[in-house]
Amino acid sequence: MDTLQNPLYETNLYVQILQQMAHHFHSVIIYTTMEGIIRYVSPNVKEMFQYEQEKMVGKKISDYLHEKDQLDTKESRRLFQGNGRKNTIRFKKENGSYVWVDVYGYAIDEIGSVKTDGIVWIIKKSIDQEDSMLQSDKLSILGQLAAGIVHEIRNPLTSLKGFIQLMKSDKTYNSEYLRIIETEMEQIDAITKELMIFAKPSDPKFQSCTLQSIFHSCMRLLEGQFFQKRIKIVTDMEDELIRIVCDEQRLRQVFLNLMKNALEAMDHPGKISITIKRKNNEGMFAITDEGSGIPKEMIGKLGQPFLTTKRNGNGLGLMMCYKIVEEHNGRIEVESKEGKGTTFRVFLPLKKVDMK
């Protein structure tokens, strides 16, 4: 390490002391000069911030701090002189995101028997700050959800109120009024049922299943609807069963929802393509429709409540899909071209004995 031209590295005592500190405090330890040049980073920096230890040495500590948390040399000396007061700041991770950390800094002039002049940084994640941010995120989502619920339920309630008033003024029996009232009530019922999935989630019941069997069970439920709309299903599946560990009932909800969305996206006869394959250590279920596609600006927002391209949709079904797949340590990828169609890909970890 050419950047380690420092007398401290002439002895293992320096490294041993700082590594013991990292272990004792369950923290990342960084040693810098008073000018902020990093001379040592404890190995657990990889676990907390995903950096390779040696790549940080020689760089400035300021390179890893949020611009609003930067400290100049004079301020560093003032803050870290004495008994190591706590400072809560944002530290940049390898992927470019920031995490709140508590930093205890100690200005020192020797470590062990080695003379030096620098700062030892003891860095640990700020639990209070992260909990506060998480709570803030939850409240924000709750606010969006509440606003969406009010909007979605107010519309059918307004219709119900209007038609009830019409029925009061018109004493004759009107079957069309009753049909509309029934439709609006069904819409409210559908919204409340989907919300219950989030309000009272039960613990998932994981067991060994195959992607093929889940798809075939969904197909049996929907084949009548595909036939009615003259939609042909084209499949590309591996002969060998693709085994995963999942809550079969919940994953069936995901497949059903994506298949229904594909069906509803198509206004004309055509085909829907289903692909079930292995991709490295994951199983992939992909569904491609020939619908009108999703606007590019909406793709990154999919999964948010009440975000939908469907005329009578509410977005809760897709939100549920993202939630369930996340519970299974999987992910959903979306590719769409307006006027051409959309592909949803669900990736799920293979059962370990099935990994190749």
N, C-alpha and C positions, 0 to 999 in steps of 0.2 A: 504493500500500500504506500505509494509515493506521497500521498497527502498526509501521512502520519509522521511527518518530520517533527516530532515532539519528544522531549526527553522522557515523558511519561511512558512511552512505548518501548523504552530501553529496559524496562522491567515488567515482569508479569504481575507484580504486586498491584499496579494501577488497575489493570483489567480485572483482576480478582476482586478488588474492593468494590468496583462499580457493578460487577455482575452480582455480588452478594447483596448490594443495595437494591438492585432490580428484583431479586428474588424475595428479599425481606419485605419490601414495600409493595410487591405485586404491581409494579409500575415499570414504565419505560424510563430508562436513565439516559440522558444525553449530557455530554460534557462539551462545553464550548469555551473558546477564548473570550476575553472580555469584549472583543470586537464581534462576537457572535459566530465565529468559524467553528464548525463541528469537528471535534477531535475524537469523539467516541460515541457510539450508540449501542445500547444493550441489544442482544439478539432477539428479544421478544418484541422489537419494533415491527417485525414481520407479522406477528399475530394481531397487533393492535391497529397498525396503519398500512400493512401490506407492502412496506418498503424492504428492499434488500439492504442489509446492514451496511455493507461496504459502499453502496452508492450514495449514502447520505454524508459520509465522512468527507470533509473538505469543503462542503457547501455551507452557506449561511443559514442559521436557524430561522432568519426572517423569511427565507424562501418557503417555509412551511406554515407560516402564520397568516391568518386572514388579514387583508389590508387594513381593517379597522382595529386590529390587535397588534400592529407593528410596534416594536420598541427600539428606540435608538440606543446607542452605546451608553450615553449619559443616564438615560432613564433605566436601562438594565442595571446599572450599578446601584441606582437609588432604590429600585424595587427589590433587588436580590441581596442587598447588603444586610447582614444580621441574621435573624432566626428563621428565614424562609417563609415569608407570608404567602398566603394562597392567592393566586390569580386565576380566574376562569376565563379562558380564551378559546378561540377556534383553531384547530390544527388540521392541516390538509392531509388527506389520505392519498394513496398512490393513484386512485381512480379520479382524483380531482375534487371529490366531495370533502366537506369539512365536518369535523366532529368536535363537540365541546369537550374540553379537558380542564382538569384542575392542575395547575403548575405550581410547584414549590421550588423556588430558586435559592441557591446558596452560593454566594461569592466566596471563593476559597483561595488560599495561597499555598496550600500543599495537600497532597493526598498521600497518606502513609509517610514515607521518608522522602518523597519526591517533591521538590519545590515547583510551584506552578502559579499561574494567575488566571483564573477563569471562573466559570459558573457551572455548577452541577444542577441540571434540571430533573426534577422528579415529576413525571407526567402520568396521570391516571385519568380515565374517562370520568366526566362530571355526571354522576348519576342524577343529581337534583335537576341539572339543566336539561338533560335528555328526557327525564320524566315530565318536566314542565313543557318541553316542546312536543312530546308525544300527546300530552293532555290537550295542548292547544290544537294539534292536528285533529284529534278526536272531536273536539268541540266544533272545529271548522267543518268537518265531514257531517257531524250531527246537524249543524245549521243548514248545510246544503240539502241534506236528506229531508229535514223538516219542511224547508221551503218547497222542495219538490213534491212532498206528500200533500201539502196544502193545495198546491197548484193542480195536481193530478186528481185529487178527490173533489175539489171545488167545482171543476167543470161538469162532471156527471151530476153532482148535487144541484147545480144551477138548473140543469135540464130537468131533473126530477121535480124540482119546485115549480118550474114553469108548466110542465105538463099536468101536474096535480091541480094547479090553478085553472088550467083549461078544462080539465074534467069537471071541476066544480061549477064552472060557468056553462058547460055543455052537458046537460043531463043525459044525453044519449050515449049508449055504449060505443066506444071507439077502440077497436082492437089494435090499431096502429099506435095509439098513445101508450097502450099497455105494453106493446112490443118494445117501444123505445125505452120505457121505464125499466123493463126487465133487462134490456141490454146495458143500460147505465149502471144498474145495480150489480150486474155481473162484472163490470169493469172495476167497481169499487171492491168487490169481493176478491178479484184477481190480485189487485194491488196489496190488499191486507194479507192475503195468503203468502205472497212472495216476501213481504216484509217480515213475516213470522220466522222465516228461515234465518234472518239476521238477528231478530230479537231473542229467540230461544234456540240457539244452536246446540245440538246434541253432540256428544263425543263421537268422532268417527269410529267405525268398526272395521278395522283393517283385516284383510284376508287376501290370499293368493287368487288372482283372477287373470284372464287374458283379454287383451284389447279386442280380439276378434269376437269373443263371446259377448262382450258388452255391446259392441256394434250390432251384432245379429239380433240381440234382444230388443234393441231400439228400433231396428228395421222392421221387426214384426209389428210393432205398435204403429208405425208411420206408413207402411207400404200402401194402405188404402188411400191416404192423402196424396202420396206421390202418383198413384194411378189416376186419381181424379183430375189432377192438374197436368197429367201427361208428362211427368218428369221421369226421365230414365236415370237409374243409378248405375254408375260405372265404377267398379271397384278394382283396386290394385293392392293386393294383400300378400304378404309372405305366407308360404305354406306352413312354415314352422310357427307354432303358437308363440305369441309374445306375452310373456308373463310379467305382471307387475303386482305390487302389494298395494291394495287400495280399499276404500269403502265403496263397494260395488254399486250400492244404491245411489250414492252421491255422484259418482262418476257417470252413472247412467243419466242423471239429471243434466250433466254437462253436455254429453253427446246428444241427448234429445233436444236440448235447447239450441245447440249449434245447427242441428239438422233441421229443426223447425224454422230457424232464422234463414237458412239457405233456401228452404222451400218458399217462405213468404217473400224472399227477395226477388223471386222469379215470377214475372207477370205473364210469361208466355211459356209454352212447352219447350223443353230443352233437356239438359242433362246436369246432374250433380255428380262430381267425382269424389270418391272416398279412397284415401291412401292410408294403409296401415303398414308401417315399416319399422325396422330397427335403425337407429341413428346413434352410433357409438354405444354408450351405456344408457341410452334412453329409448323408450318406445314412442313412436309418433303416430298420432291420429290426425289426418288432415282432411278437410272438406272444402271443396271449391264449387261455387255456384256460378251461374251465368246471369246474375242480376245486374242492377244498375251501378253497383260499386259503392264505396264509401269515400266521401271527400277526404283528401289528404290531411286537412287540418283537424279532422275528427279522429283519425286513427290513434294518435297518441293519447286521446282522452277516453277511449273505449274502456268500459268497466266502471265509469262514474255513474252514480244514480241519476235516472231520468234523462240520460243522454242517449238518444236513439234516432235512427233515420226512418223508422216505421211510423206510419200515420197514426196508428193507435197503440204504439209501443210505449213502455215506460223505462226501459233500460235496466230494470232490476234483474231480469233473467241473465243478462250478460255479466252484470255485477256479481251475481251468484256464481257464475262459471269461473270468473277470475278468483274468487274467494276459495272455492273448492279446490281448484288446481293448485293454488298456493299452499293449501293445507297438505297437499300430497307432494310438496317440494318440487312441483313442476312449473311450467310456464306456458303462456299462450303467445304465439306470434301471429301477426295479421299482415296480409299483403292484399292490396286492392287497387284496381284501376277503374276509374269512373267510366261507365258504359260497357265495361268488359266483365266485371265480376269480382268476387272476393274469395280469398283463401284464409281459413283459420287453421292454424297448426297447434296442436296440444302435445307438449313434450312431457313425459313422465318417466321417473327413474325405473329401470328394469329391476325385477327381483334379482337379488345378488347372485344366486346360482345361475341366472340366465345371462349374466354379463360376460362378454367375450373380449 
